[in-house]
Amino acid sequence: MEEPESYIERIHRLADRNKELKNQLDELVKRFTSIEMQNKQYQDIVSKYAQEPEEKVRDARKNAKRLRMVSVLYISVHGFEELYRLEDPSPMVDLLDELYLALEEIAFIYNVVKIKSVGDVMIFAAGLQGENRTNPIDIVRVALEMQQAVEKLKAPDGKQFWRLKMGIHTGPVVAIPGGNSAQGYSFSGDSINIACRLGEACPASSISTSVMTYELIKEFFDSSLIGKMPVKYKGNLGMYNISGYRPELQSSESDLIPNHKFKVQYLTLKFLDIQEELLDYLESKLPENLYYHNIKHTIDVITEVELIGWAEGVSEENILLLKLAALFHDAGHTISYKNHEHYGTVMAREKLASYDFDAEQIETVCRLIMATKMPPKPMDLLEAIMCDSDLDYLGRTDFIPVSNTLFKELKEYDMIGSWKEWNKLQLKFISNHQYFTKTALQLREVNKQQQIDRLEQLISNSSMI
């Protein structure tokens, strides 16, 4: 039986072990110091020769922009599995080059940007230049036209050789400055990954969209649910197949060409973007002393032209043109108080041309803006609706407080004298004024007579003082 270790022996053993551990620690410290120095040398070399130093990358990430609504199109070209079997594949390769050129041209027409290209996989995006409500529709139109383009490129035997698999998703995208794309950004985010998965999951020669995109385009395109795609942290997302335009929005020439009704419906959606942009502009640019011709008045007229327009039975397209004219009819005040109607038409021509409105539509909008010039002399129903909407306040219960803001505004511009003079001018104007549409006559004419009585009473009371 072994004798137990004495206290002294135990101290000696622990001291020896401590010395051994200290030597190992010293050796590790030396090795760590050497590796640290070597690592620093490598970092200096990398910092010297790298295209994007760490500080630059950090700055880029700091300046990254989150785009809330971008529509991403994933395209995968298929046909290579048959290419190697051909005795002479060069005609098919030439056809592939034609296809790539056609895809780029279609994207350019719709202002859709290619953000990534790896081999025979391409990723396009709509909505990078600024948030808008129509980019999901634009990206689906691009996808449909791209499918048409590839179908036209037949092999010598008349068969379709190349095929496209497409996936579309709408959602947020992160744009980091310093990318290699034409936009000067690199793009990332779940939206791109989801579009890629949708594209790979769908059959060749078809277009699939996520439920997010479907909800934004279902009023324009014929689509059907084909299944669900599992996505991390998002659950099972509905997956829809896009077959073309809705029947009522197809041209009589082809079910792959949209008709005029589609255009009106599309531009009506565009109106919301134009309205948001212009109202923001007016809020910052209109003079502060416009107490009457302010944003509230503009919104009132937009609301009124729509109300009277529907009641008078005008078309959806004319409702849109009336709302555009109402939106721009006082925008010229940002340039000049006098002749503001003319400057409003100048602004409308410039803005609407950039939003794909045709020349006839723009001319109608400008004509309706000029119809608001005093005194009102409408020449047709649309001008009558515009005039009645602009002077709707004459027959409203808030006539007196609203007219007080107009008096205050005219006083600022030295265009009116005393309060009594103003009331007499108002009485003369409202007594000679008439509404032109049946709707306005029914809604406002009775109240307008009450305003005349109130003005006469105000003038009478001021004469007695």
GIWOFEN-V743097 format. One record per run of one state. SS is the DSSP state (H for helix, E for strand, C for the rest). FROM is the first residue (numbers start at 1). LEN is the number of residues. If there is no record, write none. Layout:
ss=<SS	SS>
from=<FROM	FROM>
len=<LEN	LEN>
//
This chain:
ss=<C	H	C	H	C	E	C	H	C	H	C	E	C	E	C	H	C	E	C	E	C	E	C	E	C	H	C	E	H	C	E	C	E	C	H	E	C	E	C	H	C	H	C	H	C	H	C	H	C	H	C	H	C	H	C	H	C	H	C	H	C>
from=<1	7	50	54	63	65	79	80	84	90	110	113	119	121	127	135	153	154	155	160	161	163	178	185	189	190	202	206	211	218	221	232	235	246	247	250	251	258	259	260	286	295	312	316	329	331	335	340	354	359	371	381	391	392	396	399	413	419	433	438	465>
len=<6	43	4	9	2	14	1	4	6	20	3	6	2	6	8	18	1	1	5	1	2	15	7	4	1	12	4	5	7	3	11	3	11	1	3	1	7	1	1	26	9	17	4	13	2	4	5	14	5	12	10	10	1	4	3	14	6	14	5	27	1>
//
